[in-house]
Amino acid sequence: MSRPDSRVEQVDDQAGSVADAAAARVRLAEWLSAEDPEYPVAADDITDWSVEREAEFLVFVPPGYANQVFLVADHGISWYAPSQKRFEDAVAAARAQR
């Protein structure tokens, strides 16, 4: 899947962001496990997901066809379905959850 927005930069290209991505990956795995305890997720399970930055968010996209994109920020985690919502609208909704 291509990046959700051309303004998004690859996390690997930013100084210090690899550690941010690792911490966010742990938080996302914990969040996913809490959402569906029957199928626990470890951070190692989602290392092949692409991680990109958009402002205060790290955007996690599962490999292959993914109709769920996850936005991880200090203030919380949210997700959206690209088939149903534009990236900009999902970011605005996630910001409103603060």
N, C-alpha and C positions, 0 to 999 in steps of 0.2 A: 504494500500500500504506500502510496506516495505521502509526503508530508502533508498535514492538514492545511498548511498555509505557507506561502513562500517567505513570510517574515520569520518563520521559525528557524532557529539555527541548531545545528547538531550539537548536542551536549559535549561530545568529545573535543570539540574545537574551542571550548571555553576553559580558561584557567580555573582550577579548583572545582569545576562542576562534576568531575567524575565521582568525587566523594559525595557530592550532593545527590547525584543520581543513585549511588549505592544506598544512601540513607533513605531516599524516597522509594526505592525499590522494596526495602524492608517494610516501610510503612504501608505501601500498596499491598504487599503480600499479606500483611496482618489484616488490613481492611477487607481484602477479598475473602480471607478465611473467616472473618467475623460475619460477612454477608451470607456465606454459605458454609457453615461449620462442617457439613457432611463431606465437603471437598476442600480440605485445608491446602493452602498454597504457601510454599516457602519462597524466599527471595531467589534462591537458586533456580526455581521453576520458571522464573520470568526473566532470566538474564538474556534471552534471545529477543526480547521485545525491544523495539526501537525506542529511544528516549531523546526527546527534543525539547528545547526551551522556548517558551512564549511568555515574555514578561516574568511574572512571579510564579508561573506554572512550569512543571516538568510534565511533558505530554508523553504518555506511554501508549504505544500501539503494538498489539500482538502481531506476530508474523502471519503472513497469508492474508486471506480475506478476513477483515476484522470490522464488525459493525458495532464495536464498542471501543471507544477511545477514552483513556483515563487521564484526568487532569489532577496533578498532585501539587499542593501548595502548603505553606505553613499553616494556613487557616482551614485546611481540610482537603478532602478528596471527593471528586465527582466524576461522573462519566457521561458520555453522550453517544448517540448512534448517528454516524455521519449520514446515513440514509434518511434521517428524520430531522436533523438540525444542522445548521451551518456552524462551522468552527467558531466564528466570531460570536454567534449567539450563545454557544456553549460556554465560552470564556466569560461573557457578560453574566450569564446565569450563575456560574461558579463564583464570580466576584461578589455577586449579590448575597451569597450564602454566608459571608463574613459575619 
